Amino acid sequence: MPIGQTLPFTAVRWDDVLFVVLAIMLLGSALLVVTMRDIIRCGLAMIASFASLAGIYVLLGNPLLAATQVLVYIGAISILVLFAIMLTQTKNAPTRLVFQTQAWIGAVAAVVIAAIIAGTVLTTTWPSTGAVAWTATSDIATMLFGQYVLPFEVVSVLLTAAVVGGVLLARREPPADKEDRS
Amino acid sequence: MSNSLDSYLVLSGLLFAIGTFGFLARRNAISMLMSIELMLNAVNLTIIAFGAFVKPLHVHASVIALIVIAVAAAEATVGLAIVIAIYRNKKTPLVDEYDSMSQ
């Protein structure tokens, strides 16, 4: 049975309902990320915010980006962050004080940034078409491996360098070398 | 609502502001890195929203967002490796205790 464009018995569109639900999930979990006391729970809330952002990408007609968001952010970056949390947690670390002493300045700065962005967005008339344009994956592939092939190659070199650099930085020093290696 | 560019841009602005607050206010270095990820996600949402609603940017935006995601992954790798390396020396993940230069 096909589902209609609108909610039954009302004129509310499904897309709007999904947008509101996903936006509330996104902002709520992002707020939990920056305010919760237990940092592992912050990491889990971050996964929830990434997932709701993937849903918003689907609403924007971009399934490839949604899949990439799930694979890269939820699958790789979140796991990396959770590993780093578990490697750097100490039992005697002070967990009472989550925020710095100047946190209220940061809060003021964040409110000012949000107000500036919202004011700018709402007072500007964008050249918007007023409807979401679906992005075909084959179009992205054609453009990525045609016009944008040089940035693609540069990014692959950057990723290689990042992997080597990450291993080198996080590597444990070899214990008690015989010769002096300074 | 889901058919207007403004709502997506305001949403990404709010997400960016939340990330800014987390970066400025949290003491834990990994929390700060998570806030940076939130800000990068907000920027990506802006790019995708422009790509979906503005005709000349249509496919370009997706490619740019993919490249941003790759660079964000590289940044997370190196940033977390640096945090772990510092933790090994200082035995704390809190950034306000990295005060060797003021002593």
Interface residues (C-beta under 8 A of the other chain):
Chain A: R13 D15 D16 L18 F19 V20 A23 L26 L27 A30 L31 V33 V34 I39 C42 G43 M46 S49 F50 L53 I56 Y57 L59 L60 G61 N62 L64 L65 T68 Q69 V72 Y73 A76 I77 L80 V81 F83 A84 I85 L87 T88 Q89 T90 A93 P94 L97 V98 F99 Q100 Q102 A103 I105 G106 A107 A109 A110 V111 I113 A114 I117 A118 V121 L122 W126 P127 S128 T129 G130 A131 V132 A133 T135 D139 I140 M143 L144 Y148 P151 F152 V155 L158 L159 A161 A162 V163 G165 G166 V167 L168 L169 A170 R172
Chain B: M1 S2 N3 S4 L5 D6 S7 Y8 L9 V10 L11 G13 L14 L15 F16 A17 I18 G19 T20 F21 G22 F23 L24 A25 R26 R27 N28 A29 I30 S31 L33 M34 S35 E37 L38 N41 N44 L45 I48 A49 G51 A52 F53 V54 K55 H58 V59 H60 S62 V63 A65 L66 I67 I69 A70 V71 A72 A73 A74 E75 A76 T77 V78 L80 A81 I82 V83 I84 A85 Y87 R88 K91 T92 P93 L94 D96
